Amino acid sequence: LCRRICEVLTLSGAKVLLVDLAGEALPEAADAAWQPGRTGSGQSICRDPAGYDRLPAAFDAASRFLFNDVVRLRRDFAEDLGHYDAVVIDLPPVPTVDSTRVNGASAAAACDGVLLVCMSGGVRREQLGASLDALANAQAKLLGTVLNDMRNPTLGAELAREAQRLGRFVPRLSRWLERKAMASPFLN
């Protein structure tokens, strides 16, 4: 989703940067990638084939705290990355329970706004509530929620699957219904 947002912004003429903070700690890459207050961003920026810039951000156990310091991170975003029209930051899940990742809520608080992405059928209400609470406690500005259903079947696929159940009783009708459901541009 972050890459697609960057592509759309780039196509609209904006100078865009994608920063990936969603990964795990990479001790071997920490020296070559951007870290708030430690290295300048210019030496680590690379161009994506889609036209926007990408900035690898890496951290190890000793430098992970740099990405959790909201005030410092906000200042470093403004100083190091302020020449971009838009900076899109891919964050880890909130709340972050993995100690090898950046605290997603803290990093979100350093951003101007946050889009919360939920996988359709993959997030329970309790998890969503915990995410909203963590963002509110960090004083992150929630702009909206994106319900990602990329792993869910289309309505046509669901109808085709149900039509297969008729195969024992009316095989020709079952196959016809399945073909029609999968061929419909409206249902798929």
Buried (B, 14 or more C-beta within 10 A) or exposed (E): EBBEBBBEBBEEEBBBBBBBBBBEBBEEBBEEBBBBEEBEBEEBBEEBEBEBBBBBBBBBEEBBBBBBBBEBBBBBBEEBBEEBEBBBBBBBBBBBEEEBBBBBBBBBBBBEEBBBBBEEEEBEEEBEEBBBEBBEEBEBEBEEEEEEEEEBEBEBBEBBEEBBEBBEEEEEEBBEBBEBBBEBEEBB
